[in-house]
Amino acid sequence: SGMPVTFGVRPEHIIVGGEDGISLGEVSVQLVEHLGGTTVIYATTAGGENLTIMADGQHMIENGTVIPIRVNPALCHAFDGNGQSLRA
């Protein structure tokens, strides 16, 4: 199987820290915005891709820190190399 698979997850479904879900590794925090009851985190992955995380509540996260992120696998979407959804 040489087809690349892309995983998509909505910003509000990314979990910062904790033990729930599956690990997506660590990201470097570039900018943190506090919007009411939501903390928006702009980060980059180890591979240099930009990632936006929308976390419920107010998180005191410093710019430049590295944070672990996780995701509930039930909320992930997988796409094949043609952009077709791979729903089981």
N, C-alpha and C positions, 0 to 999 in steps of 0.2 A: 504494500500500500504506500505509494509515493505521493499520495494526494495531501497537500497541506490542509490542516484543519484550523479554523479560526474560532476562538471562543469570544462570545460577546456577553457582557453583563452590564446592566444599567448602573449608573453611578450610585443610586440609592440602595442597591443590593450588595455593595461592597462593605464588608465588616472590617473595622479597624481593631486589630488585636483579638484577644479572646480565644476561645477554644472551639467555637461553632464552625461548622462547614469545613471546607478544604482550603489549604494554604495556597495563596497565589504568590508567595515569596515576599520580598520586601521592596518598598518603593522609597524614593527620596522626595521629601516634601519641599516644594518650591515656594508655595504661597498658601496661606490659610485665610479664608474669609468667614466671618460669623454673620449669618443671615437669620435673625430671629431664632427659631428653634433648631436650626440646621447649621452644621459646620461644613463648608465646602473646602476640600483639600485638593490643590493642584499638585500633582506629583509626576515623577518620571520613573519608569521601570528600569531594571538593570540593563535591559536592552535598548534603553534610550527612548522608549515610546512614552508619549504624554498620557496621563491618566487623571480623570476627575473623579473624586469620591465625594458623595453627599452623605454625611453621617448625621443621624438624629442627635439632638442635644448639642451642648457646647463642649467641644474638646479642646483642651489646652495643648496644642501641638505646635512646636517651634519650627519656623522655617529652617530648612537645612538638615532636619533630623531624618533618620531612616526608620520607617514604621512597617510592621508586618501587616499584611492584609489577607483576608479570607473571604470566601464566598459560599453561599448555600448552593450546592450543585443543582438543586431543583430549579434555581432561578437563572442558571446559565443557559445560553443558547450556543449551539455549535453549528458552524457552517463549513461546507466543503470548499474546495478550491474555486468553484464556480459561483460561490455565494449562496448556494442552496442550503436551507436549514436541514440539519440532521436530527430531526425529532424521532425518538424511539417509538 
